[in-house]
Amino acid sequence: MTAYEIISKKRDGLPLSEDEIKYMVLGFADGSVPDYQMSAWLMAVYLRGMSAEETMALTKTMLHSGEVVDLSKIKNVKVDKHSTGGVGDKVSLILAPIVAAAGVSVPMISGRGLGHTGGTLDKLESIPGFRVDYTIEEYARKIEQTGVCLIGQTPEICPADKKMYALRDVTATIQSIPLITGSIMSKKLAEGIDALVLDVKTGRGAFMQSHENSVALAKQLISVGEQFNKPTVAFITNMNEPLGKAVGNWLEVVECIEAMHGKGPEDLMEVTHQLCGAMIYLGKKAGSVEEGVALSREMISSGKAWRKFLEIVAGQEGDVQMVERPQNYDKPKYKEEVVAEKDGYLAEIDSLQVGLTSVLLGAGRLKAGDIIDPKAGILLQAKTGEKVSKGQPLMTIYADKKQVLEEAKRRLAEALTYSNQPVEKEPLILQYLDKTSL
């Protein structure tokens, strides 16, 4: 068996055995397969695809390239949520405390933002002092103590995935359903879960822009989860406009604080409560998803979610006083308004353009290692479907970089589409899938 033979086999559209997949993945992880051969193999997979059996073998190989966390001594059902990424998607910061407050353990290994989508870790790290770099032992202990821990991928968790993702990112092979499935599911299965809820984004601001591809990805993820005996469900959710009103790390944290005090934007809370409801149901704390949604709402109204959030921040060494008094946070140097160009109805807010503009302002990164400004971002003053008047502020830009302000204003103005007629809002939750959908 050689890398050359395996690459040429996949190039020609032939199925690979589990041993051949192991040879490539583990060989790349230990350095015996060079990056130029791995790049060729990834492109062959991207172009030719993988069967369900190959995808399962890929996931299993990546999972066992490192340590699988054992959380069996925690008696609660352990459920996580994974989002495929979107603009303004800060759901995890509200969801984790809600679900933990409802009595379900939440082991959450999260990612950083890349490109136009934000990352949970970057949002959390905008809270002064908040740590996401705990060891697996510390992670397990914190889940026992608090019911939840949010950390980044450790060197022990799926090292093959970490190395492969970095290569996929620079070889234009990110958007491959088998490779995405292997990457997501290997990390989720490694973190010690019993069940998984997926938020698969679709639309302009999502990595999967077509509904058909989003459903195909969701089904593949569910199939792998179920084969590992981890009940897995998915929601297909709309990412044609940003979720909530805040885009940018600290701005999103502030929106989450408001949400946990019962003042969250309607769209953000609709998605959050649906995902929480499914997690609470899979965590056996509710008899149905609907019951789980009702319990999720109760965690907000009772203040239990907010108290759990403060416990999480304190437990992960964050500055509790800062989240209790967010008005004390450093202010950005510059603030600019984007105003309505005409009277009418807001027909569209291009979430991809909003996401890319937030990166330009300093709120995201175009490549790993870019420094993020936690204060930078965009606040939406209006959402799709609302009636607006010429000159009315529609977005507020926050940044420390003066040189990008005019370009940001131009881009955001172009991201807005107007209509003379009333516009119906698009549904947010487009589809629910579980093992019966396969």
C-alpha positions in Angstrom: 0.0 0.0 0.0 1.3 3.4 -1.0 -0.1 6.9 -0.8 0.3 7.1 -4.6 -1.9 4.1 -5.2 -4.6 5.4 -2.7 -4.7 8.8 -4.3 -5.0 7.4 -7.8 -7.7 5.0 -6.7 -9.8 7.8 -5.2 -9.0 10.1 -8.3 -10.6 7.4 -10.5 -13.8 7.3 -8.3 -13.1 3.9 -6.7 -14.1 3.2 -3.0 -11.3 3.0 -0.4 -11.1 0.4 2.3 -10.9 1.4 6.0 -7.2 0.3 6.0 -6.4 2.7 3.0 -8.2 5.6 4.7 -6.3 4.8 7.9 -3.0 4.8 6.0 -3.6 8.3 4.6 -5.1 9.9 7.8 -2.8 8.4 10.4 0.2 8.7 8.0 -0.4 12.4 7.6 -0.8 12.8 11.4 2.5 11.1 12.1 4.4 12.8 9.2 4.9 9.7 7.0 2.5 11.0 4.4 3.7 14.4 3.2 1.3 17.4 2.9 1.6 17.4 -1.0 0.2 13.9 -1.1 -2.5 14.6 1.5 -3.5 17.7 -0.5 -3.9 15.6 -3.6 -6.0 13.0 -1.7 -8.2 15.7 -0.1 -8.9 17.1 -3.6 -9.7 13.6 -5.0 -12.2 13.1 -2.1 -13.6 16.6 -2.7 -14.2 15.9 -6.4 -15.2 12.2 -6.2 -16.9 12.1 -2.8 -17.1 9.2 -0.4 -19.7 6.4 0.3 -21.4 6.2 3.7 -19.0 3.4 4.6 -15.9 5.4 3.7 -17.2 8.4 5.6 -17.8 6.2 8.7 -14.2 4.8 8.3 -12.8 8.4 8.0 -14.7 9.6 11.1 -13.6 6.5 13.2 -10.0 7.0 12.1 -9.9 10.7 13.0 -11.7 10.0 16.3 -9.2 7.4 17.3 -6.1 9.4 16.2 -6.2 10.9 19.7 -7.9 10.5 23.0 -11.6 9.9 23.6 -12.8 11.6 26.7 -14.5 9.3 29.3 -17.2 11.1 31.2 -19.0 7.9 32.3 -18.7 8.8 36.0 -21.0 11.8 35.4 -24.4 10.3 35.8 -26.4 13.0 33.9 -27.0 12.5 30.2 -24.3 14.5 28.3 -25.6 16.4 25.3 -23.8 18.9 23.1 -24.9 21.2 20.2 -22.9 21.9 17.1 -23.6 24.7 14.6 -22.1 24.7 11.1 -21.4 28.5 11.6 -23.1 31.7 10.8 -23.1 35.5 11.1 -24.3 36.7 14.6 -24.7 33.1 15.7 -24.0 33.4 19.5 -26.5 30.7 20.4 -23.9 28.6 22.4 -23.4 31.3 25.0 -27.1 31.3 25.9 -27.8 27.6 25.2 -25.0 26.1 27.4 -26.2 27.8 30.7 -29.9 27.1 29.8 -29.4 23.4 29.2 -27.0 23.0 32.2 -29.5 24.9 34.5 -32.2 22.4 33.3 -30.0 19.5 34.6 -28.4 18.2 31.4 -24.6 18.1 31.3 -23.0 20.0 28.4 -19.5 19.1 27.3 -18.7 21.6 24.6 -15.5 21.7 22.6 -15.9 24.8 20.4 -14.0 26.4 17.5 -12.7 29.8 16.5 -14.1 32.0 13.8 -12.6 31.8 10.3 -13.7 33.7 7.2 -17.1 35.4 7.6 -18.4 33.3 10.5 -17.7 33.9 14.1 -16.3 31.4 16.7 -17.6 30.6 20.1 -14.1 30.7 21.6 -13.4 34.2 20.3 -16.7 35.5 21.8 -15.9 33.8 25.2 -12.3 35.2 25.2 -13.7 38.7 24.8 -14.7 38.3 28.5 -11.5 39.4 30.3 -9.7 36.4 31.8 -12.0 33.8 30.4 -10.0 30.6 29.8 -10.7 28.0 27.2 -7.4 26.1 27.3 -8.0 23.5 30.0 -6.6 20.0 30.0 -9.0 17.0 29.4 -8.8 16.2 33.2 -9.7 19.8 34.1 -12.5 19.9 31.5 -14.1 16.7 32.9 -13.8 18.1 36.5 -15.5 21.3 35.5 -18.4 19.5 33.8 -18.8 17.5 37.1 -18.8 20.7 39.2 -20.8 23.1 37.0 -22.6 20.9 34.5 -20.9 22.6 31.6 -17.4 23.5 30.3 -16.6 25.3 27.0 -13.1 24.8 25.7 -11.1 24.7 22.5 -9.7 21.6 20.8 -6.9 20.2 22.9 -3.7 18.6 21.4 -5.1 15.1 22.5 -8.5 15.5 20.8 -8.5 14.4 17.1 -5.0 15.6 16.2 -5.4 14.2 12.7 -8.5 16.5 12.2 -6.6 19.5 13.4 -3.8 19.0 10.9 -6.1 18.0 8.1 -8.4 21.1 8.7 -5.5 23.4 8.4 -4.5 21.8 5.0 -8.2 21.8 3.8 -8.4 25.5 4.6 -5.6 26.4 2.2 -6.3 23.9 -0.6 -10.0 24.8 -1.3 -11.3 21.5 0.0 -13.4 22.8 3.0 -16.9 22.3 1.4 -16.9 18.5 1.0 -19.7 16.8 2.9 -17.7 13.6 3.8 -14.7 15.7 5.0 -17.0 18.1 7.0 -18.8 15.1 8.5 -15.5 13.4 9.6 -14.2 16.7 11.0 -17.4 17.6 13.0 -18.3 14.1 14.2 -14.8 13.0 15.2 -14.5 16.0 17.6 -18.0 15.7 18.9 -17.7 12.0 19.6 -14.3 12.5 21.3 -15.6 15.1 23.8 -17.6 12.5 25.8 -21.2 13.1 24.6 -24.2 10.7 24.9 -26.3 12.7 22.3 -26.0 15.6 19.8 -28.2 18.4 18.5 -27.1 19.9 15.2 -27.8 23.4 13.8 -27.1 23.2 10.1 -27.2 26.7 8.6 -28.3 27.3 5.1 -28.5 30.4 3.0 -26.3 33.4 2.1 -24.3 33.6 5.3 -23.8 29.8 5.7 -20.9 27.6 4.4 -23.6 25.4 2.9 -25.6 28.0 0.9 -28.1 25.6 -0.8 -30.9 24.0 1.2 -30.3 20.7 -0.7 -26.6 20.5 0.4 -27.5 21.5 4.0 -30.0 18.6 4.2 -27.5 16.2 2.7 -24.9 17.3 5.3 -27.4 17.0 8.2 -28.4 13.5 7.1 -24.8 12.4 6.8 -24.0 13.8 10.3 -27.1 12.1 11.8 -26.2 8.8 10.2 -22.7 8.8 11.7 -24.0 9.8 15.1 -26.6 7.0 15.1 -24.0 4.4 14.0 -22.0 5.3 17.1 -25.2 4.9 19.2 -25.4 8.6 20.0 -29.0 9.9 19.3 -28.5 12.8 16.9 -31.0 15.3 15.6 -30.7 18.3 13.3 -32.4 21.6 12.6 -31.9 23.3 9.2 -31.9 27.0 10.0 -32.0 30.1 7.9 -28.8 32.2 7.6 -29.9 34.7 4.9 -29.6 37.5 7.4 -27.5 37.8 10.6 -29.0 36.1 13.7 -29.9 38.6 16.3 -28.7 42.2 16.1 -25.1 42.0 17.1 -22.1 40.9 15.0 -18.7 41.0 16.7 -17.4 39.3 19.8 -18.1 41.6 22.8 -21.2 43.0 21.1 -22.5 39.4 20.9 -21.6 38.7 24.5 -23.6 41.8 25.6 -26.6 40.6 23.4 -26.4 37.2 25.2 -26.4 38.9 28.6 -29.5 40.8 27.6 -31.0 37.5 26.3 -30.5 35.8 29.6 -32.3 38.7 31.3 -35.3 38.1 29.0 -34.5 40.8 26.5 -33.1 38.8 23.6 -34.1 39.5 19.9 -37.0 37.3 18.8 -35.1 35.5 16.0 -32.1 34.6 18.3 -34.4 33.3 21.0 -36.5 31.2 18.6 -33.5 29.3 17.4 -32.0 29.1 20.9 -35.1 27.7 22.5 -35.7 25.1 19.8 -32.1 23.8 20.1 -32.3 23.8 23.9 -35.6 22.0 23.8 -34.1 19.2 21.7 -31.1 19.0 24.0 -33.2 18.9 27.2 -35.4 16.2 25.6 -32.4 14.1 24.5 -31.0 14.7 28.0 -34.1 13.0 29.4 -35.3 16.1 31.4 -38.4 16.5 29.2 -40.8 14.1 27.5 -40.7 15.9 24.2 -38.9 18.7 22.3 -41.9 20.9 23.0 -41.7 20.3 26.7 -38.0 20.9 26.5 -38.7 24.3 24.8 -41.1 25.3 27.6 -38.4 24.3 30.2 -35.8 26.3 28.3 -38.0 29.4 28.4 -38.5 28.8 32.2 -34.7 28.8 32.7 -34.6 32.3 31.3 -37.7 33.7 33.1 -36.6 32.2 36.5 -33.1 33.7 36.3 -31.6 30.2 36.5 -29.8 30.5 33.2 -28.2 33.8 34.1 -27.0 32.4 37.5 -25.6 29.4 35.7 -23.8 31.7 33.2 -22.2 33.7 36.1 -21.1 30.3 37.5 -19.6 29.3 34.2 -17.7 32.6 33.8 -16.4 32.4 37.4 -15.5 28.7 37.0 -13.5 29.5 33.8 -11.7 32.4 35.4 -13.6 35.1 33.6 -14.2 38.6 35.0 -17.7 38.2 36.6 -18.0 41.9 37.4 -17.5 42.8 33.7 -20.4 40.6 32.6 -22.5 42.0 35.4 -21.6 45.5 34.3 -20.9 45.4 30.6 -21.1 49.2 30.3 -17.6 49.3 32.0 -16.0 47.5 29.0 -13.4 49.5 26.9 -15.1 51.5 24.2 -14.1 51.4 20.5 -12.4 54.6 19.2 -14.8 55.0 16.2 -18.6 54.7 15.8 -20.3 55.3 12.4 -23.9 54.9 11.2 -25.2 53.3 8.0 -28.5 55.0 7.1 -31.5 54.0 4.9 -31.1 55.3 1.4 -34.8 55.5 0.7 -38.2 55.1 2.3 -39.7 51.6 2.1 -39.3 48.2 3.6 -36.1 46.4 4.3 -36.2 43.4 1.9 -32.8 41.8 2.5 -29.7 42.1 4.7 -26.9 40.1 3.0 -25.4 38.2 5.9 -22.3 37.2 4.0 -21.5 40.8 3.3 -22.2 41.7 7.0 -19.9 38.9 8.1 -17.1 39.9 5.7 -17.4 43.5 6.8 -17.1 42.6 10.4 -13.8 40.8 9.6 -12.6 44.0 7.8 -13.4 45.9 11.0 -11.2 43.5 13.1 -13.9 41.3 14.5 -12.8 38.1 12.7 -9.8 36.5 11.0 -9.0 35.7 7.4 -6.3 33.3 8.4 -5.3 31.4 11.5 -3.2 33.6 13.8 -4.9 36.9 12.8 -5.4 39.1 15.9 -9.1 39.9 16.8 -10.3 43.2 18.2 -13.1 42.1 20.6 -14.7 45.6 20.5 -15.1 45.7 16.8 -18.4 44.8 15.1 -21.8 45.9 13.8 -25.1 46.4 15.5 -28.2 46.1 13.4 -30.9 48.7 14.2 -33.5 47.1 11.9 -34.2 43.7 10.5 -35.8 42.3 7.3 -39.5 43.2 6.9 -39.3 46.4 8.9 -40.6 49.7 7.5 -37.8 52.3 7.2 -37.5 56.0 6.4 -34.7 57.7 4.4 -31.9 58.7 6.6 -32.9 56.4 9.5 -29.9 54.6 11.1 -30.0 50.9 10.1 -26.6 49.8 11.3 -23.9 51.1 13.7 -20.3 50.3 13.0 -17.7 50.0 15.9 -14.0 49.8 15.2 -10.5 51.0 16.3 -9.3 51.2 12.7 -10.2 54.5 11.1 -8.9 53.5 7.6 -11.5 50.8 7.1 -14.6 52.8 8.1 -15.6 54.2 4.7 -15.1 50.9 3.0 -17.2 49.2 5.7 -20.0 51.8 5.3 -20.0 51.3 1.5 -20.1 47.5 1.8 -22.9 47.5 4.4 -25.0 50.0 2.4 -24.6 47.6 -0.6 -25.7 44.7 1.7 -29.2 46.2 2.1 -32.0 45.8 -0.4 -35.3 47.8 -0.2 -38.8 47.2 -1.4 -41.8 49.5 -1.9 -44.1 46.8 -0.8 -44.4 45.0 2.6 -42.0 42.1 2.8 -42.8 38.8 4.5 -40.1 37.6 6.9 -38.6 34.2 5.9 -39.1 31.3 8.4 -36.1 30.7 10.6 -36.3 27.0 11.3 -36.8 25.3 8.0 -36.7 21.6 8.8 -36.2 19.1 11.6 -34.4 15.8 10.9 -33.7 12.7 12.9 -32.9 9.1 12.2 -36.4 8.6 10.7 -35.4 11.1 8.0 -32.5 8.9 6.7 
